[in-house]
């Protein structure tokens, strides 16, 4: 095997890794980043050795959780477009974006600390999110549901602004109202 190449994980190891990542989102979001790693292992239903074999440090776990959340957010686009009309898919995706930001908000200090060490936990996340928004907007445009003078970067900036001002579960109702307001401004026939 070439140096640096990794073997694919066995099915049980892949399941354990996914359980750990899901548990870490929950634990870090509800208890903060100071939560013990053993708490994450317990929530995932795995032993500490399994946790540390997959993620030898808290930083490795936080970075993996963040990248996994971005991937889940972006991977949802094809399913949403296959099961909903384009504008409804866009609206549903914006709610998933809020979930992603809520998870990220709980880890922001750790992500900044990781970035300060020279690692880039954000990697290609911005490009991935812009591509997801572009796909949704292209489908909406093709359906004649949204204006054509708005760019994906504009929508991304609006989503980020809403998320920054309304981060946290206690502000979720306001965030959803603001999302609806922004999406209404995108729809065809709305005043400019």
N, C-alpha and C positions, 0 to 999 in steps of 0.2 A: 504494500500500500504506500502511496506517495506520502512524503513528509507533509504534515499539516492536514492531510485528508482524514476525515472522520468516518467511521462506519455508521450506517444508519442505526438508530436505536431500535431495540426489540420492541414489540408491541406493548409488553407490560412496562418497560422502562419509559416508553413514550407516554403511556397513560399516567404513570407516576409523576412524570415531569409536568404534564398538563394539570394534574390535581394540585401539585405544589404551586404552580403559577396562579391558578384560580384561588387557592387558599390565601396566597400572599396578597393578592389584590384585596380580598376581604379583610384580612388581618391588618394590613397597612392602612387601609381606608378607615377602618373603625377604631383601631388602637394606636395608630401612628407608627412611625418608623422605629421607635424605640421598643416595639414589641419584640419579645424573644423569638429567636429563630425556631426554638422548640415549639412555640405556639403555632407557628406556620406548619411545622411537621405534623403536630397533633390535628390541626384543622384539616390538613390534607389526608390524614389517615395513613401516614407513612412514618417510618422510623427516622430518627435524627441522622443516622448514617446515610440513608437514601437522600435526604435533603442535602447534606453536605457533599455527597458524591456528585450530585447534579449542580449544586451552587456552593462552592467552597467558601464564599464570603457573602456578607449581606449586600455588598455593592454589586456582586455578580447576580444575585437574585433580583435586586431592584432594577438593574438594567434589563434583565431578561423579562421581567414583568412588564416594563414599559414597552419594550419591542413587541411583546406578545399582544399587548392591548392595541397597539397601532395596527398590527397585522389583522387582528379580529375585526377592528373597525373597518379597515379597507376591504377585507375579504367579504364583508357583509353586502357590498354593493351588488354583485351579480344576482344573489338570491333575492334581494329586495326588488331589483328591476324585473326579475322573472316572476315575482308573485304579486306585484302591486303596479298600478298605473305610475308613470314616471314621477309626477308631482307628489304622490303619496309616498313613493320610495324615497324621494329627497327629504320629505318631512320626517319619515321614520328614521332615516340616517342621521338627521340632525339630533334626534333624541339619543341615538347611540353615541354621537359625538359628545353630548353632555355627560354620558356615563364614562366615556374615556377621559374627559377632562377632570371629572370628579376623582377618578382613580389616580390620574397624574398629579392633581393638586395635593393629594395626600402624600405623594412621594417627591414633591418638588425640591425640597432641601437636599435630599439624598441625590437626586439627579444633578443638581448644581454641584454638589461635592464631587461626584464622579466626573463631571465635566472639568472641574478644577484640577483633577489629576492628569488631564491630558486625554482621557478617554472621551469618546463622543457617543453618549447614550442615545442621542437624537438621530444619528446616522442619516438615513434617507427618509425619516418620518415625514418631514414637510412635503417632500416630493410625492410620497405615497398618498398623503392626504389630499394634495392638490389633484393627483390623478383620479382619486375616488370622486372628488367633487366634480371634476371634468366629465367623468363618465355619467354621473347623475344629471348634470346640466345638459350634456349632449342629448340624452334621452328625453329630457324635458323640452328642449328646443325642438327636437324632431317631432314631438307630439304637439307642438305649438302652445305649450303650457306656460313658458316663461319668456321674458324679454330676451332679446339677443344682444343688448348693449352692456351686459354685465359679465365680467370675467370671473373665472374660478378663484383667482386671487382676491377679488372683492368679497366673494362669499366667504372665503376662508378668513379674511380679516374681520368680517362681521361676526362669524361664529366665534372666533377667538375673543373678540371684544365682549360678546355676550357671556361667554364662559368666564372671562376674567372678572367681570362685574357681578356675576351671579354664581360663583363657584360655591360648592357646598350643598349638601342635601337640603338644608333649611331654605335655600333660595331656589330650589328646583321649580316651584310654580311660576315664579317671576321669570326664570330663564326660559321656560317653555312659552310664556306669553311673548317674550322678546323674540324668540325664534319664529313664532307665528307672525309677528309684525314684520320681521325681516323677510320671511318667505312670501308674505302677501305683497311686499314691495317688488318681488321678482316676477310675479305672475302677469301674464298678458292682460291688458285692459285696465291695469291699475294706473292711477295718475302718477306722473313722474315728479 
